[in-house]
Amino acid sequence: MPQSFKPYTRKLHSSKFFLFYQPVERLLAQVPLLESRGDKPLKMTFEDQLKALIFFHLEEHTSGRHLIKVLQEDDFARQNIAPENGIKKSSFFEAINERGLEQLEFLFQKLCIEAAGILPAQYGDLGDLVAIDGSLIDAVLSMSWADYRKNSKKAKVHVGFDLNHAIPAKVFMTEGQGAERPFVDQILSAGQTGIGDRGYQEHALFDSLQENGKHFVIRIRNKTTKTVIRKNEIPTDGIVFYDAEVLLGTPNVNQTKNPVRLVGYRVAGIDFWIATDRRDLSAQQITMVYKLRWDIEKFFAWWKRHLNVYHLIARSRYGLMVQILGGLITYLLLAMYCHREYGEPVNINRVRELRIQIQNELRDQGATTDLYFFKEHERPPRPYAKT
């Protein structure tokens, strides 16, 4: 972006950035008020903090210090993103690590609802599908709370990904060793179907979900003990080789109380065993639902690569959650922007276009400002010297 230290520079404005940011502006009045904890006024309002986080991810800044440098020296960022009186490093990191989490969580949920109402449902015939998975974040040794292994620190985000609308919908965070299965029930709402890999196999969980009106399509280990109650008819063509009502686990040890449907299918010589309570779908549809789980893997890969969400600007558990929510909110804004402007899902080409369009707008305004300055301040012509 254009940079300047000239005191006469006119305020730069990007219509593209504020079009992208518009859904947030409509919701800000509903966000719980961020108040100072002491007598001193806040150096950063919640909107200042939010804009800085969005700007960090959108423009792929490499660190918190890089972002602060831009907020101090880039004309657009200083005038439109940074607090009115500027920002110092200590104030910025204090705000990120200690304030704004309640407000960000509220805004994230509101934007999820808005995005789900705008974006088209891709698999409506298969139900309300939520892929569930965890993703590790490399931490530093000073982050003592992020237990993982000896001489290695990691945190883990546990995400529920709305497959119909291709957006993150729920998020929790633990240390790197944090178990994933306890978050399934928290991520799912009644009527939703959670899709997970073998790490989410727990027979008591299958019982609990069915009793609470929540559904699941979860891969299980091939050697799991199965007690067959009834076999279902299997199509003669296709990849499915097994479909039955079973009890999973060893009797009197870890067996399910409630029967589950077990579908087996084979792809490229690999057998997949899928436990589910979705008896309204065909076996072929169950295989399709499980394959959709890979969409959350693709989301994690894209999110990490193109929005720099795992470049740490916080060290505390609180601050890292603030940063993660900032990255998720940026992704939701991009999803709505790409759909609204182009009728497309989020993709890096449209994100790059947005970045370039913002920069072009600012360059054009910067050139106009410079021309204005020199016209206003040009010296009168020198008189010709007498001969």
Secondary structure, DSSP 8 states (H G I E B T S, - for coil): --B---TT------HHHHHHHHHHHHHGGGS-----SSSS--SS-HHHHHHHHHHHHHTT-SSHHHHHHHHHHBHHHHHHTS-TT---HHHHHHHHHHS-HHHHHHHHHHHHHHHHHHS--S-GGG-SEEEEEEEEEE--TT-TT-EEETTEEEEEEEEEEETTTTEEEEEEEEETT--STHHHHHH--TT-EEEE-GGG--HHHHHHHHHTT-EEEEEE-TT--EEEEEE----SSSSEEEEEEEEES-TTTT--SS-EEEEEEEETTEEEEEEE---SS-HHHHHHHHHTTHHHHHHHHHHHHHH-TTS-S--SHHHHHHHHHHHHHHHHHHHHHHHHHHS----HHHHHHHHHHHHHHHHHHHHHHHHHHHHHH----------
